Amino acid sequence: MPRVPVFDLEIHPRDDDLIAGTHGRGIWILDDVGVLPAMTQDAVSRGLALSPIKPATLFQHALDIPRLGHGAFRAPNPVFGAVITYYLRDDVDEDVIVRVSDGGGRVLRTMTGPGTRGIHRLAWDLRLQPLAIDTSAFELGGLDVGPHGPFVMAGTYGVEVQAGSLVATESVEVRTDPAMPISPSEQRARYDFTVDLYRLQADEYHASVQANLLERAAETAIEDLGDLVDEVQSRVDAVMEPIAEAAEELRSQNNTLRSWWRGLVGEFDGGLNSQGTMTGPTEAQIRRYEEARAEFGEAVEELDMVILEIVPELNALLEELQGGPVQVPVRGGVELVT
């Protein structure tokens, strides 16, 4: 804002925006100053104040934007989701932790914000926690389709802001687009299906990491044996073959799933060239999911057989050759609240 006389200040009664009327330099608006009324003497003395959170709307951005020609004015859209604004009187040692929970108290999303003194703002994108991809354990390039979990359903959610030992809570209403009414059953169908899609992605990722780490551990244990006579090498190769096949099958599943999963999720959440939807799945989409889940299930059965039958056989052979045993990596998992 330029240095200019301000002759009028007003807080909008509906939007909590601070409106400044200047002399000769137009009207300036500071979005959502609701945290200021929340900064009561008690909140300031405690060191943490949390602004009331405005209702947030679930919707998909329209992509059919026409060409606007030369000289068109453009400005950023408002931030999507629920905007969380908090005030810290003093710096804290670590980042502020923001947790979003459902009516039963289950944490659906965890985010972090600045821990420095002053007023801070961040937005919850109305989604569940995204799948964490640990590429330091094993690189699976392209499996992570983006930093998004599934949309939540309409309802009331709790927000907790924790700054060190200080805690403040508020609630936020998530609502459907009033211009596009969607029945609760349709909302539930969409939610359940997108959660299933993300759970499939998580299961596939963790099984693939386990298979590849197992294959790598087995190869390392065999390499540590040094040169082997032909007869022993044949025995080792026979045991290693199903381990390599199981890992390769899951790698192949990943390649297929990445393309398929992106396409199907894009039909719901949209993309650069596709319009998303807030409705439930079609019969064709359900069939595509069930086919992918069945193919993945077969690959996991093969991996489980390797773990239960082939790895003990390999370890017995390694013990016979005075080698170290192969430890089966733990298969990770992710829990998405339903």
N, C-alpha and C positions, 0 to 999 in steps of 0.2 A: 504494500500500500504506500502511495507517495506521501510526502510531507505536505499536508493540506489541512485547512481548517475543517473541523467536523462540528456541524451545528445540530445534529440530531442523532441519537442512538436509540434503538428499540430492539427488544427481543421478540421475535415472531411468536405469537401465542400457540401456534400449532406445531411449527417445525423447530422451535428453540434455536433459530438462526439469529445471530447478532447482525443487525442492519445498521450501517453507518451512512448517513447522508452528508456529503462533503460540499464545499463551496467551489464549484467549477470542475471537479474531477469525478463526477458520477456517484453512483451508489455502490457501496462495497458490502459484501455479505460474507460473514464467517460462519460456516456450517456448524450446526449442532453444538451450542455452548452449554448444553445441559449439565456438564460437569461442574459448572460454576455454582449453580444453586446447590449441587451436592456437596460443595466444599463448605460445609457447616463448621462452626467452631470445634465441634466434637470430632469431625472427620479430619480436620487439619491438625488438631492436637494428637490424634492417633497416627497421622502420617500417611494415610491412604484414603482416597475418596474414589468411588466408582459412580459414573453417571448412569441415570436410568437409560435403558437401551430401547430404542425405537423398534416397533414391529418390523420384521423383515419378510420379504415376499419371494417365494419360489417362482422362478420363471426362466425361460430360455430367451437369449438375445436373438433378435431377428437379423437375418443375414441378407435380406433382399433390399439392400441400400442402393438407390439409383445413383448415377453419376450426377454430381452437383455442379460441375463446370468450374470455371476459374473464379478465384476470389471468394469462395464459400467460407463462411466462418465455421471453425471446428473447435470444440472444447471437450475435455474429458467427461465421460459419463460419471454419475455418482458411483461410489464404490459399491459393488454387489455384496449382498449379505447383511449380517448384523454387525453394526459398527460399535465397538467397545472402547469407551474412553475412560481413562483413569488418571488420577493425580497422585504424585509422590512428593512428599515434603522433602525427603532426603534420598540420596543415593543408597542403593542396596548392593550387596556384594555380587549377586548373581542376577540373571535375567528374571523378569517377572513371569510367573507361570499362570496361564489362563486355561481353565478347564470348563468344558461344556458338558452338561449331564442331562439325562432325560428325567421324566417324572419319578422314576424309581431310584434315582441317585446314581445310576450307572454312567461312568464317564464315557462320552462318545468321541470327544476330540480334545487334544491337548496342544496348546500353542504357547509361544513365548513372546514377550514384549520387552522393550527397553527397561532397564532398572535404574535409570538416571532420574534425578529430581526434575519435576515439571509435569506438564500434561502430555499424555501419550494416547495414541489411537491406533487400533488395529481392527481388522475385519474378519469375522468368521464367515466362511463361504457356504455355510449351511450344509456341510458335508461331514461324513464320518472320517475317522482317521485314515489317511492314505496308507497304502502298503509301503513299508520301509524296505528298500532294496539295499542290501549290504554287499556292495561290489568288492569290498576288501576281502571277503571270504571267497568269492568266486565271481568272475566277470561274466555276466549274461547280458551283453549289450542289446539294448532295444526292448528288453522284456518289460521294463517300467514304462507304462504308457502315459505317464504324466503324474503331476502332484495332486491328483483328485481322488477322493473316496466317493461313495454314493451319496446322493442327496438324502437328507433326513425327510421325515414326513412332517406335515403341518402339525403344530402343537406348541406347547409351552415348554421351554427348556431353561435350566438353571445355568448361570454363569458365575464362576468363582475366580477371583483375581487374588493371587498369592504373591506378596513381595516380602521375602524373608519370613518373619514371624507374623506379618500383618496379612489379614484376609478380609476381603469385602465380597459381598454376593449381590446379585441382581437376577432378574428373570427376563426372558425375551420371548415374544410371541412370533412364531414362524407361521406364515399364512400362505395359502394358495393365491394365485393371480386372480383378483376379482373380475378381470376381463375374460377369464377362461375358467369357469367353475369346473372342478373335477371332484367326483364323488369319493368318499373315503375308501370304498372298495377298489376304485381305480388307482388311488394313491398307494394303497397297500400292495396291489399287484405290481406296480412299477418298483416300489421299494424292495419287495422281496426278490424280484428278478434281478435288479441291479446288485443287490447284496450277494446273490448267488454267483453273478458274474465275477465280482471282485474276490469272492472266496475261492472260485476256481483259479483265478490268477494267482492268489496267494499259495494255494495247495500245489499248483504246478511249479511255481518258483522254488518253494522249499524242497519239494521232491527232487527237482533238478539239481539244486545245490548239493543235497545229500548224495545223489548218485555220482556227481562229478568229483566231489571230495573223496568219496569212497574209492572211485577208480584211481584217483591220483595217489591215495594212500597205499593202495595195493601195488601200483607200479613202483612206488618208492621202496616198499618193503622188498620187492623182488630185485630191484636194482642193487640194493644193499647186499644181496647174496653174492654178487660178483658173477664170474663166468660159471656156467653150469654145463655138465655133460649133456649130450643130446637126449638121453632117456629122461633125465630130470627136467630138462627144459620142456619136453613134450608134456610132462605131467603138469608143469606150471602153466603152460599155454592153455591146456584143457580147462583148468580151473579159472584162468583169467578171462576166457572167452565170454562166458555168460555175464560177467561183471561189466565188460566193455560193451556188450550188446545192450544191457539194461540202461547204461548211461547214454549210449547213442540213441536209443529209442526215445528217452526223455528229451534229449537235445532236439531230435526231430519233432517231437510234440511241441516243444517251445517255439520252433520256427513256424509251425502251423498255427499255434495258438496266438502268437503275437499278431499275425495278420488277421486272423478270424476275430480275435477278441477286440482289437482296435475297431474293426468294422462294425461289430455288433454294439459295442458301447457307444460308438459315434452316432448310431441311430437314436440313442437316447439322450446323450449329453451334447451332441453336435460336434462340429469341428470346423476347420477352415473353410470347407466347401459343402458342409451338410448342416441342415437345420435339425436341432434336437427336438425332443417331445417330452411332455410331462405325463403322458398316458402310459398304460400298461403294455406288456409285450403282446405281439401277435402269435398265432399258432405256429407260424413258420419260424419265428425267432425262438420260441420255446423248443421246437424240434432241433434247431441248430445248436442250442445250448446242451440239450440232452445227448446229442451225438458226440459233441466235444467232451462232455463229462464222461461218457462211456469209454471213449478211446483213451482218455487220460487214466481212467480206472484200470484198464488192461495194462498200461505201462507201469502203474504203481504196483499192481499184483506181481509183475515180473521182478521189479526192484525188491519187493518184500521177500519173494522167493530166494533171491540172491542173498539177502541179508540173513535169512533164517537157515539156508541150506549150504550155499556156496562159500560164504565167508568162514564158517566153522571149518569147512573142508580145506580152505586156503590156509587158515591158521594152523591146522594140524600138519600140513605140509611144511609150512615155515618152521614150526617147532622141530620137525624131523631134520630140517636142514640148518638148525641152530640160528634161525632168523627171528626177528621180533614179530609179535602179533599185529594184525591190522584192527584198529579200533573203528567201529561203525560210527560215523558222525551222526549227531542228533538231528532229526528232522524238525525244523522249526515250524511255527504255526502262527496264525493270526486269528483273533476272535472279533468278529463283527457283530455288534448288538442287533438282534432281531426283535 
